[in-house]
Each structure stands twice: as C-alpha cells, then as structure tokens.
C-alpha cells in the first residue's frame, strides 16, 4: 500500500465517521426536542388533573358535610 492509497483510505474513514457522527447528533437532537415537548405536555396534563381534582373536591365536600 502506497501513501496515496493510505491517504485515500484515511479520508474515506474520516468521511464515514463524520457521516455517522452527524447522524447520531441529528437523532440525539430530535430525541431532545421530543423529550422537551413531552415534558411540556406532561406538565399541561398534570395541571389539568390538579384542576379536575380540585373541582371534584369542591363538588364532594358539600355532600360529605351534609351527611
């Protein structure tokens, strides 16, 4: 193997590693975005649960006090 062949092989390896790295970074960033969106949705849903539980408590307290 001569120097030119070795350099070509090394360039190809660097390109392959770079492509793999880019793909991994894109996948990681996409997962980060999806996680952020899901956390926001979970917070919204938890707030709604809290609101509904408070309403339920308000509705059931008069019935409990009247008994």
C-alpha positions in Angstrom: 0.0 0.0 0.0 1.5 3.3 -1.0 1.0 6.7 0.6 -1.7 7.9 -1.8 -3.8 4.8 -1.2 -3.4 5.2 2.6 -4.4 8.8 2.4 -7.5 7.9 0.4 -8.4 5.2 2.8 -8.0 7.5 5.7 -10.1 10.2 4.0 -12.8 7.7 3.4 -12.7 6.6 7.0 -12.9 10.2 8.2 -15.9 10.8 5.9 -17.6 7.7 7.2 -17.0 8.6 10.8 -18.2 12.1 10.1 -21.4 10.9 8.5 -22.1 8.5 11.4 -21.4 11.3 13.9 -23.8 13.7 12.1 -26.5 11.1 12.0 -26.1 10.4 15.7 -26.2 14.1 16.5 -29.3 14.6 14.5 -31.0 11.6 16.2 -29.9 12.9 19.6 -31.2 16.4 18.9 -34.5 15.1 17.6 -34.9 13.0 20.8 -34.1 16.0 22.9 -36.8 18.0 21.2 -39.3 15.2 21.6 -38.4 14.9 25.2 -38.9 18.7 25.8 -42.3 18.6 24.1 -43.4 15.5 26.0 -42.3 17.1 29.3 -44.3 20.2 28.5 -47.4 18.1 27.6 -47.0 16.2 30.9 -46.9 19.4 32.8 -50.0 20.6 31.0 -51.8 17.4 31.7 -50.8 17.4 35.4 -52.1 20.9 35.7 -55.4 19.7 34.3 -55.5 16.7 36.6 -54.9 19.1 39.6 -57.7 21.4 38.4 -60.1 18.5 38.0 -59.2 17.0 41.4 -59.8 20.4 43.0 -63.2 20.6 41.2 -64.1 17.1 42.4 -63.1 18.1 46.0 -65.4 21.1 45.8 -68.3 19.1 44.5 -67.9 16.3 47.0 -67.3 18.4 50.2 -70.9 19.8 50.5 -72.3 16.2 50.1 -69.9 15.0 52.8 -70.7 17.9 55.2 -74.4 17.5 54.7 -74.5 13.8 55.7 
